[in-house]
């Protein structure tokens, strides 16, 4: 039986936008949720989870973080991963890294890292300001071209290497603790098994995928496992061999074998405003193939060059993404600027469903239920 783009669209929505459940269950089903600091009107991780968690409110992930069995870490992007998934990625070194002094860094930096590591272990958990006050290492240039405290920069690097973990946040600031390192070095068979499991986790979040997107996604495992970067090409080939696939309009698509096509079922009438990094819309090339138009994230685009807005949220209705919304809160009221790719739907059902989505957004943001939205 041939597969159509309609089939792939419905497969995408059915697999990604599963029936809302508890926060812990949703996180462990997804295994990874991308994070982003921009709040417009809420952070990306919260906007992603609100569609998949019953009764979710903005900030619930940060408030309940210590109870959820997840960690902040870098997978294909930075975000929240299950501890099981994190365990597949570490230690991020070609040899065992039992202490900071063994890191493959210049001697001076290794010494500072070792002292910092011992300080964190002794204190149990530390705020970056506490570390900086103790060591006062000065300032360095960060990844975004600005400056940050050298100790904070070193904390970030040690966190990425797996020497430290984030135990919670205080007013949005990471609180660090020491993390025990794995003592054994994975052999070839174990490396392949881990890489395959990481690939399957990523595919399970973002499939179905056209072949170029599959390659792009799995090459990003170099951030999860920089120590095994040379083996990722073979990981992609093994993934292709075990996935289901079909060719549509000259494009080869891939998805997990166990996923089933649901022909004959029509999606519900719900309207959803999705995060720019939601798994449904994350891959921009796939977005264009599935939904028929080009979506770009424009927060870092100069205002004069923006087409859809600073933080335009893709607007999903039924099984189509038909436009976008820019949302803001002013004077305690939600304001929504909605745009459409090919005109506003004339179906009266759409208007009521859009209002229902904006009402859900107000509840999610903690705004008064009696207040309306300016659309």
N, C-alpha and C positions, 0 to 999 in steps of 0.2 A: 504494500500500500504506500503510495507516494506521500511525502510530507510537504506541507505548504507553509508559507510565512504565517498564515492565520494559526496553524497548529503551533508554531514556535512562539508566537506572541502569547497564546494561552498557556503554553507550557511554562514560559517565563514567569507569568503572573501567578499561576497555580503553585509553582515550586517556591517562589520567593515570598509572595504575600500569603503565607500560610495562615490558618485560623489563629487569631490572637490567643496567647497563653500566658503563663507567668513569666516574669522577667528572667529568672534563672533558666527556665526551660527554653525560652527563646534564644538566649545567649548560647546555650549549649547545643541547640539545634544549628544555629548559624556558625558557631565556632569563632567568628571574627566579625567585629563591627568597626568600621572605619571611624576615626575621630577627627574633628576639625575645631579649632578654637573660635571661629567666627560665629556670632550669635545673631541670626537674622531670619526669623525672630527667635530661634533657638539653635543650639549647636547641632551639627550634623548627626552625631550619635543618637541624640534624643529624637530628632526628626525621623531617623531610620527606625528606631525602636517603637515609636508610638503606633505604627501600623501593625506591629507584631506582638505587642504586649497589652493585655487587657488592663484598662484603667491607668495607662502609663502617663506620668506627669514629667514635664521638663525637669531634668536634674536627678531623677530617680536613680539612674545608673551611678552617678557620683555619690549620692547619699547612701546607697546600699552596696557599694563596691566591695567592702570587706566580707560580705556574706554570700557573694555570688560565685566564688571559685573561678574568677577571671583575673587576668593580669594586663597591665598596660605594656605593650611591646610593639615591635615592628614586624609585621607579616608582609603582605604585598604593599601595604601602606601602614602608617602608624594607627594604632587603635587598641581595641580590647580583644584579647584572645583567651580561650579557655586554657587552663593550666596544662591539659593534655596536649593541646596544640603547641603551646610554648615549649614543652619538654622535647618536642621533635626538632626544635631549632637550635638548641644549646648543647654544649658550649660553642660559641662563635669563634672558634680558633681551630687551627689544624692540629693542635695538640691539646691535652688536658690543661685547663687553666684553674688550678686550685687556689690561687691568690693573685692579687693585683700585681705583685712583683714579677709575675711570669708573663704579663701581657707583652705582645710584640711592639712595644713603643720605645722611643728614646729613653735612655737611662734616667734623665731628670724627671720625665713625666711618669715613668714607672714608679719612681720613689715617691712622688707626690700622691699617686694613686694608691700605693700601698699604705701610706700614712692615713689617707682619707678612708680607705677601706677599714683599717683598724679602728679609726675613730667612730665610724658608723656602727661597727659590730659592738663596740663598747657601750655606745649610747642606746642601742636598740633600734631607734628610729630618729631621723633628723630632718629638720627644715633646712633648705638651702641657705637661709640667712644665718642659721646657727653654724653651719659649716664655714661660711665665708667669714664670719666673725672670728672663728678659731684660727683659720689659716691665712685669710687676707691675701689671696694670690693675685689680686689685681683684676684687670679686664682683658677680654679677648674679643675678636670679631666673630660673630655667630654666622649661621648659615644664611641668614636673611640680610647680611650686610651691616647690621647694627652691632652694638657691643653688649656683652653680658659678662657677669662675673666669671672669672676663670674657674672658680670652684664649681659653679653651677654648670659650666660647660663640661668640666671633668665628670661631674655627677651624671650628666646625660650620656657621656661616652661609656662610663662604667655600667650604666643601666643597659645600654645597648649590648655590651659585651656579656651581660648576664651576671655581673658581680653584685649588682644591686637590683632591688625590686621596688616598685611603688606600692606602699601599703595603703595609702589613702591620699586625698587632697584636702588642703585647708585653704579655703577661699580661692580655690582653683590652682593652688601651688602644690607641686608634688612633694610628698613626704616619703623619704627613702629609708630602706632597711637593707642589711646585707642579705645576699642570696647564696645558698650553698651551691657549689659547682658539682657537676657530674664528674665522677672520678675516672670513668672509662672512656676510651676513644672508640667510636663506632667503626666496625670493620666495613668492608665494601658492601656486603649483603645488607647490613643494618642501615648503611647510608642510603642505599637504593630504596629500602622499605620506608625509611623516614621521608625521603624526597617524594616517593609515590603517595604517601599519606598526606603530605603537605599539598601536593598537586591536587589530589582528590578533594581536599577541603576547599581549596580556592575554586575549583571547577564547580563544586556543589553550591557555592554562593553565587557565581556569575554566569553559569551556563543557562541556556544553550549559547554556544559561541562559534562565530565563523573562525576558520583556521587562523587567519592573521591575528585575531584577538586572543585565541587560545595560546598562540606562541607568545604574544605580548604579555599576557597574564602570567604565564609560567616563568618567563624570564625574570619577572619581578621577584621570584623566589630568591634571587641573589641578595635581596635585602634581608630575607629571613635566615638564609644560610650562606653568608659570604664565604665561609670556609669550604663550601662544596660547589662554588659557582661553575667550575669546569664540568660538572656532571649534570648540569641542568638541561643541556641539549639532549642527552640520552633520556632524561626524565620526560621531556616533551614527546619524544618518539614512543616511549612506553605508554604514555597517556593516550596518544592517538590510537594505539592498537587495542586498548581495552574499552574505549568509549563507543557509544552508538553514534552513527553519523548518517548524513543525507546531503545530497547536493540539490540546491534550489537556486534557479536562475544563475547557474554557473558558480555558486558560492558553496563551499563545503562547510557544513555545520556539525558541531560535536556536542554531546551531552551524555550524562551517565546512563549506562545500560538499564538501570532499574527504573528510570523515569518513564512514565506512561503518557502517551498522547490521549487527551480527553476530547474526542470528537463528539459533536452533537450537543455539547454543553455550552450555554451562552453565559458569559461573565455577568455578575450582578451589576446593578445600576450605580454603584458607589462612585463618587468622585474622590480622588485622593491627590493631595499635594505632596510630592515626593522630595526628599533631600537631593541636592545636586550629586551626592555621593551614594545614594541609595543603590543597592545591587541591581535594581531594575534598569537604571539609567547610567550606571557607572562607566561602562565602555561606550565612548562616543561613536565609534564606528558601528558597533552593533545597534546603537540607538537609531542611527540613520537608516540602517537596513530594515529594522523592525517597524519603525514609526514613520519613516518617509520624509524626515526633515532633519536639519542640523541643529543640535543643541550644544552650546558652549557655556562653560562656567566663567563668568565675567567679573568676579570680585576683584581680580588683579588687572583688569583691563582699564585703561584710562577712561574716565566717565564719558568723554566725547565720542569714544569709539564703541560704547556698549550698545547692543541691539535690544536685549531683553531685560537688562537690569543687573544691579549689583549682585543679588543673590536670588536669581529667578528659580522658583521651584517648579519642576515639570508637573503638568496638570494631567492626571490620568482619569479618563472616564470610560467605564466598561473595559474594553481591551485596546483602547487607543490613547495615546498621549497627544492631546489636542491643543495644548498651549502651555502657559506658565503663569505663575503668580509671584509678585513681590509683596511680602507681608512685613508690616511693622507695627509697633505698639506706640501710640501717642496718647498721652493723657489717660492711660489705662484702658484705651480702646484699640481693638484690632483694626488695622486698615489694610485693605487688600486691593492691589492693582493687578487685575487679571488681563492677560493678553492671549490671543488665539492665533494659531498658525494659519487656519483657513476659515476664519469666521466663527462667531459664537453659535453653538448648536441651537436650533429652533425648538427642539424637543422640550416640552414643559417640565419633564422629569429632571432634565439637567439642572435647571435653576434651583429646584428644591434640594437636589443632591449636593450642589455647590454650597448652598446655605448650611446644610447639615455638616459638611466638611469644615466650614468656617466655625461652626458652633463647637465641633470637636477640637479644633485648634484653640479656641478660647479656653476650653476646659483644660486642655493640655498645658497651656501657658499660665493657668491660674488666674485668668481674668474673670470678672463678675459674669455669671451666667445670664444676667438680665441685660447686659450690654450687647448691642448689635455690632455689625461690622460695616465699615464703609467700603463698598465695592465699586 
